[in-house]
């Protein structure tokens, strides 16, 4: 171990050595500035104000061929200045230079591997299965944590012992890190969660007791495994706390899953809703929003079909939305009308993502 690393050796809650690097410890960036290249979060004291150790936080990054972004992701986690971090990178056997980048940060990783897996959910589950943290999260290899996120989340968990999940706002950025828009969440309401997934995954953290109760991610889902997880926790009666601060930035590029595989969104969402509503013991508060939930899913599916140039599927989805929920809100009516009109005419007068943002807050 290099001597400059010894100075930042920390001890976690069960006595295992942990490294909390400073900016000067990490490989020097070339041609990059700002967070997390030339900026860092000020390190926290080794212990909390009461003298107790900080809760161990486990973060898993699944990755496959993301060499363009993964280094920024890794640095944004390591430079949190948080004294008790367990960080793992689970690579799916990348064929670019991802492994070379990961290997540069090996001294500060609790574990990393590069081997074929069964997809993103499987990679996350592999990491979570190894984890020991009292708080768990996963961060995709093209997303980043904002400065001081881990400290803010841990403080919120400590102030809210009933919380199974702490989640916050996020930023949506482009491939160069330029802000597209803020992804605002809302206070937790179980019925509203059936209408729209307002929990921004990179800004969400789970308490271990809740994780041990409901288990791993559903590996059969590809677009909505996080949404299914929040719904599963909600059905189990767990509470979630909204922290109205930006905790992460998610990247939207033509090559990200959010962009290129968006057409799978509708199938996965419908599977989640069917799992809830095919249960004869569905809670009454969720039963009341059944029609609205399916209607909203079809509307957002229609937006994504239109965005992908599938005009006929977009029109069909909008009509199915009305069949499920004939009396939606006025913003939803506007989305249905404008998408159907544009799809029928073969024009793009208005950005579909603008409409999706508008409806998501209705």
C-alpha positions as CSV (number, residue, x, y, z in Angstrom):
1,X,0.0,0.0,0.0
2,X,1.3,3.4,-0.9
3,X,2.2,5.7,2.0
4,X,0.0,8.5,0.7
5,X,-3.0,6.1,1.0
6,X,-2.1,5.0,4.6
7,X,-2.9,8.5,5.8
8,X,-6.6,8.1,4.8
9,X,-7.2,4.6,6.1
10,X,-10.6,4.5,7.8
11,X,-12.2,1.8,10.0
12,X,-15.8,0.7,9.3
13,X,-18.4,-0.4,11.7
14,X,-17.2,-4.0,12.0
15,X,-13.5,-3.3,11.9
16,X,-12.6,-3.8,8.3
17,X,-10.1,-1.4,6.7
18,X,-11.6,1.1,4.3
19,X,-10.0,3.7,2.1
20,X,-11.4,7.2,1.7
21,X,-9.3,8.9,-1.0
22,X,-8.6,12.5,-1.3
23,X,-8.5,14.2,-4.7
24,X,-4.6,14.2,-4.6
25,X,-4.7,10.4,-4.1
26,X,-6.6,9.6,-7.3
27,X,-5.1,9.4,-10.8
28,X,-4.7,12.9,-12.2
29,X,-7.3,13.8,-14.8
30,X,-6.2,14.8,-18.3
31,X,-8.0,17.8,-19.8
32,X,-11.0,17.6,-17.4
33,X,-12.0,20.1,-14.7
34,X,-14.8,20.5,-12.2
35,X,-16.6,17.9,-10.2
36,X,-15.3,15.1,-9.8
37,X,-12.1,15.8,-11.7
38,X,-10.5,18.7,-10.0
39,X,-13.0,19.2,-7.2
40,X,-13.8,17.0,-4.2
41,X,-16.2,16.9,-1.2
42,X,-14.6,18.0,2.0
43,X,-13.8,14.8,4.0
44,X,-16.0,14.1,7.0
45,X,-14.5,13.3,10.4
46,X,-13.7,9.7,11.0
47,X,-16.6,9.4,13.4
48,X,-20.0,11.0,13.9
49,X,-20.4,13.8,16.4
50,X,-21.5,11.3,19.1
51,X,-18.3,9.3,18.6
52,X,-20.0,6.4,16.8
53,X,-18.8,5.1,13.4
54,X,-20.6,6.3,10.3
55,X,-23.0,3.8,8.9
56,X,-21.4,1.7,6.2
57,X,-22.8,2.7,2.7
58,X,-22.6,0.2,-0.1
59,X,-22.7,1.4,-3.7
60,X,-22.7,-0.9,-6.7
61,X,-21.9,0.3,-10.3
62,X,-23.0,-2.1,-13.0
63,X,-21.3,-1.5,-16.3
64,X,-20.7,-2.7,-19.9
65,X,-18.7,-0.9,-22.5
66,X,-19.0,2.5,-20.9
67,X,-15.4,3.6,-21.0
68,X,-16.4,7.1,-22.1
69,X,-18.2,7.8,-18.8
70,X,-17.2,5.2,-16.1
71,X,-14.2,7.1,-14.8
72,X,-16.4,10.1,-13.9
73,X,-18.9,7.8,-12.2
74,X,-16.2,6.1,-10.1
75,X,-14.6,9.4,-9.1
76,X,-18.0,10.9,-8.1
77,X,-18.5,8.0,-5.6
78,X,-14.9,7.9,-4.2
79,X,-14.7,11.7,-3.7
80,X,-17.8,11.9,-1.5
81,X,-15.4,12.3,1.5
82,X,-17.5,9.7,3.3
83,X,-15.5,7.8,5.8
84,X,-17.3,4.4,5.6
85,X,-17.8,3.5,2.0
86,X,-18.0,0.0,0.3
87,X,-17.9,0.6,-3.4
88,X,-18.0,-2.2,-6.0
89,X,-17.9,-2.1,-9.8
90,X,-19.5,-5.1,-11.6
91,X,-18.5,-5.1,-15.3
92,X,-20.2,-7.4,-17.7
93,X,-17.0,-8.3,-19.6
94,X,-16.5,-5.0,-21.5
95,X,-14.6,-5.1,-24.8
96,X,-13.5,-1.4,-24.7
97,X,-11.0,-0.1,-22.2
98,X,-13.3,-0.1,-19.3
99,X,-11.3,-2.6,-17.4
100,X,-8.1,-0.5,-17.8
101,X,-10.0,2.4,-16.2
102,X,-11.4,0.4,-13.4
103,X,-8.1,-1.1,-12.6
104,X,-6.6,2.4,-12.0
105,X,-9.0,2.7,-9.1
106,X,-8.5,-0.8,-7.7
107,X,-6.9,0.5,-4.4
108,X,-10.1,2.2,-3.4
109,X,-12.6,-0.4,-4.5
110,X,-14.0,-3.0,-2.1
111,X,-14.5,-5.3,-5.0
112,X,-14.6,-5.3,-8.8
113,X,-15.0,-7.9,-11.5
114,X,-15.2,-8.1,-15.3
115,X,-17.1,-11.2,-16.5
116,X,-20.2,-12.0,-18.5
117,X,-23.5,-11.6,-16.7
118,X,-27.2,-11.8,-17.5
119,X,-27.8,-8.1,-17.7
120,X,-27.9,-5.0,-15.6
121,X,-30.1,-6.3,-12.8
122,X,-28.0,-9.4,-12.4
123,X,-24.9,-7.3,-12.1
124,X,-26.5,-5.1,-9.4
125,X,-27.7,-8.2,-7.5
126,X,-24.2,-9.7,-7.6
127,X,-22.9,-6.6,-5.9
128,X,-25.7,-6.3,-3.4
129,X,-25.3,-10.0,-2.5
130,X,-21.7,-9.2,-1.5
131,X,-22.5,-5.9,0.2
132,X,-22.5,-5.4,4.0
133,X,-23.7,-1.8,4.2
134,X,-26.5,-0.5,6.3
135,X,-27.5,1.6,3.3
136,X,-27.5,0.3,-0.3
137,X,-27.6,1.9,-3.7
138,X,-26.6,1.4,-7.3
139,X,-25.2,4.0,-9.7
140,X,-25.1,3.3,-13.4
141,X,-21.7,3.8,-15.1
142,X,-22.9,6.9,-17.0
143,X,-24.4,8.6,-14.0
144,X,-22.7,10.5,-11.2
145,X,-23.4,11.4,-7.6
146,X,-23.4,15.1,-6.7
147,X,-21.0,16.4,-4.0
148,X,-21.8,15.5,-0.4
149,X,-24.7,13.1,-1.4
150,X,-23.8,10.3,0.9
151,X,-23.5,12.5,3.9
152,X,-26.9,14.1,3.2
153,X,-28.6,10.8,2.7
154,X,-27.1,9.2,5.9
155,X,-28.2,12.3,7.9
156,X,-31.8,11.9,6.5
157,X,-31.9,8.2,7.4
158,X,-30.7,9.0,10.9
159,X,-33.3,11.7,11.3
160,X,-36.0,9.3,9.9
161,X,-35.6,5.9,11.5
162,X,-38.9,4.7,9.9
163,X,-37.6,5.4,6.4
164,X,-36.8,2.4,4.2
165,X,-35.8,4.6,1.3
166,X,-34.4,8.1,1.0
167,X,-34.7,9.6,-2.4
168,X,-34.0,13.0,-3.9
169,X,-34.1,15.1,-7.0
170,X,-31.7,14.7,-9.9
171,X,-30.4,16.4,-13.0
172,X,-30.7,15.1,-16.5
173,X,-27.6,15.9,-18.5
174,X,-26.3,15.2,-22.0
175,X,-23.2,13.3,-23.1
176,X,-21.0,16.4,-22.3
177,X,-22.6,16.9,-18.9
178,X,-24.7,19.9,-19.9
179,X,-27.9,20.3,-18.0
180,X,-31.0,19.3,-19.9
181,X,-33.5,19.7,-17.0
182,X,-34.0,19.0,-13.3
183,X,-35.8,15.8,-12.5
184,X,-37.9,16.8,-9.5
185,X,-39.5,14.2,-7.3
186,X,-42.4,14.5,-4.8
187,X,-43.3,13.5,-1.3
188,X,-44.0,9.8,-1.0
189,X,-47.5,8.7,-1.6
190,X,-48.1,5.0,-2.4
191,X,-51.1,5.6,-4.7
192,X,-49.3,8.3,-6.7
193,X,-46.4,5.9,-7.2
194,X,-48.8,3.7,-9.2
195,X,-49.4,6.7,-11.5
196,X,-45.9,7.8,-12.2
197,X,-42.4,6.7,-11.1
198,X,-41.3,9.9,-9.4
199,X,-38.4,8.2,-7.6
200,X,-35.2,9.1,-9.5
201,X,-33.2,5.9,-9.3
202,X,-29.6,7.4,-9.1
203,X,-30.8,9.5,-6.2
204,X,-32.4,6.7,-4.2
205,X,-30.9,4.7,-1.3
206,X,-32.3,1.7,0.5
207,X,-32.0,0.7,4.2
208,X,-30.6,-2.8,4.6
209,X,-33.5,-4.0,6.7
210,X,-35.9,-3.2,3.9
211,X,-33.6,-4.9,1.3
212,X,-33.4,-8.0,3.5
213,X,-37.2,-8.0,3.7
214,X,-38.1,-7.7,0.0
215,X,-34.9,-9.2,-1.6
216,X,-33.1,-8.6,-4.9
217,X,-34.0,-6.8,-8.1
218,X,-36.2,-8.7,-10.6
219,X,-33.7,-9.8,-13.2
220,X,-36.4,-10.4,-15.8
221,X,-37.0,-6.7,-16.1
222,X,-34.8,-4.5,-18.2
223,X,-36.3,-1.0,-18.1
224,X,-38.3,-0.8,-14.9
225,X,-36.5,-3.0,-12.4
226,X,-36.1,0.0,-10.1
227,X,-39.7,1.0,-10.4
228,X,-40.8,-2.6,-9.6
229,X,-38.5,-2.4,-6.5
230,X,-40.2,0.8,-5.2
231,X,-43.6,-0.7,-5.8
232,X,-42.6,-3.9,-4.0
233,X,-41.4,-1.9,-1.0
234,X,-44.6,0.1,-1.1
235,X,-46.8,-3.0,-1.1
236,X,-44.8,-4.3,1.8
237,X,-45.8,-1.2,3.8
238,X,-42.4,0.5,4.0
239,X,-42.1,4.2,4.2
240,X,-40.0,6.4,1.9
241,X,-38.6,9.9,2.6
242,X,-38.2,12.6,-0.1
243,X,-35.1,14.8,0.3
244,X,-35.8,17.8,-2.0
245,X,-32.2,18.3,-3.1
246,X,-30.3,17.3,-6.2
247,X,-28.3,14.1,-5.3
248,X,-27.2,12.8,-8.7
249,X,-27.0,13.5,-12.4
250,X,-28.2,11.0,-15.0
251,X,-26.9,11.0,-18.5
252,X,-29.1,10.9,-21.6
253,X,-27.3,10.1,-24.9
254,X,-28.4,8.2,-28.0
255,X,-26.5,5.1,-26.7
256,X,-27.9,5.0,-23.2
257,X,-30.5,2.4,-22.3
258,X,-32.9,5.2,-21.5
259,X,-32.7,6.4,-25.1
260,X,-32.1,3.3,-27.3
261,X,-34.2,0.7,-25.5
262,X,-37.1,3.0,-24.4
263,X,-39.6,0.9,-26.4
264,X,-39.3,-1.8,-23.8
265,X,-40.5,0.6,-21.2
266,X,-44.2,-0.1,-21.8
267,X,-43.9,-3.8,-21.6
268,X,-42.0,-3.7,-18.3
269,X,-44.4,-1.1,-16.8
270,X,-47.4,-3.2,-17.7
271,X,-45.8,-6.2,-16.1
272,X,-45.3,-4.2,-12.9
273,X,-48.9,-3.0,-12.9
274,X,-50.3,-6.5,-13.7
275,X,-48.4,-7.9,-10.8
276,X,-50.1,-5.4,-8.5
277,X,-53.6,-5.5,-9.9
278,X,-53.9,-9.3,-10.5
279,X,-53.6,-9.7,-6.8
280,X,-57.1,-10.0,-5.3
281,X,-55.9,-8.5,-2.1
282,X,-54.6,-5.3,-3.6
283,X,-54.9,-2.4,-1.0
284,X,-57.9,-0.1,-1.5
285,X,-55.8,3.0,-2.0
286,X,-54.2,1.4,-5.0
287,X,-57.4,-0.2,-6.3
288,X,-58.9,3.3,-6.6
289,X,-56.2,4.5,-9.0
290,X,-56.1,1.3,-11.2
291,X,-57.7,2.9,-14.3
292,X,-55.6,6.0,-14.0
293,X,-52.4,4.0,-13.5
294,X,-53.0,1.9,-16.7
295,X,-54.1,5.0,-18.6
296,X,-50.9,6.9,-17.6
297,X,-48.7,4.0,-18.6
298,X,-50.2,3.8,-22.0
299,X,-49.8,7.6,-22.5
300,X,-46.2,7.5,-21.6
301,X,-45.7,4.5,-23.8
302,X,-47.3,6.4,-26.6
303,X,-44.9,9.3,-26.1
304,X,-42.0,6.9,-26.3
305,X,-43.3,5.2,-29.4
306,X,-43.7,8.6,-31.1
307,X,-40.2,9.6,-30.0
308,X,-38.9,6.5,-31.6
309,X,-40.7,7.1,-34.9
310,X,-43.4,4.4,-34.3
311,X,-46.3,6.6,-35.3
312,X,-49.0,3.9,-35.6
313,X,-48.0,2.4,-32.3
314,X,-48.1,5.8,-30.7
315,X,-51.7,6.4,-31.9
316,X,-52.8,3.0,-30.8
317,X,-51.3,3.5,-27.3
318,X,-53.1,6.9,-26.9
319,X,-56.4,5.2,-27.7
320,X,-55.7,2.4,-25.3
321,X,-55.0,5.1,-22.7
322,X,-58.4,6.6,-23.2
323,X,-60.0,3.2,-23.1
324,X,-58.4,2.6,-19.6
325,X,-59.1,6.1,-18.3
326,X,-61.7,8.0,-20.4
327,X,-61.6,11.1,-18.2
328,X,-57.9,12.0,-17.6
329,X,-56.7,15.4,-16.4
330,X,-56.5,18.3,-18.9
331,X,-52.7,18.0,-19.3
332,X,-53.1,14.3,-20.1
333,X,-55.8,15.2,-22.7
334,X,-53.4,17.7,-24.2
335,X,-50.7,15.0,-24.5
336,X,-53.1,12.6,-26.1
337,X,-54.4,15.1,-28.6
338,X,-51.0,16.5,-29.6
339,X,-49.2,13.1,-29.9
340,X,-52.1,11.7,-31.9
341,X,-52.3,14.7,-34.2
342,X,-48.6,14.8,-34.9
343,X,-48.4,11.1,-35.4
344,X,-51.3,11.2,-37.9
345,X,-49.8,14.1,-39.8
346,X,-46.2,12.7,-39.7
347,X,-44.8,15.9,-38.1
348,X,-42.9,16.9,-35.0
349,X,-44.3,20.2,-33.8
350,X,-43.4,19.7,-30.2
351,X,-40.7,17.7,-28.5
352,X,-42.2,14.5,-27.0
353,X,-39.9,14.7,-24.0
354,X,-41.3,18.1,-23.3
355,X,-44.8,16.6,-23.2
356,X,-43.6,13.7,-21.1
357,X,-42.1,16.2,-18.5
358,X,-45.4,18.2,-18.5
359,X,-47.6,15.2,-17.9
360,X,-45.4,13.8,-15.2
361,X,-46.2,16.7,-12.9
362,X,-50.0,16.6,-13.6
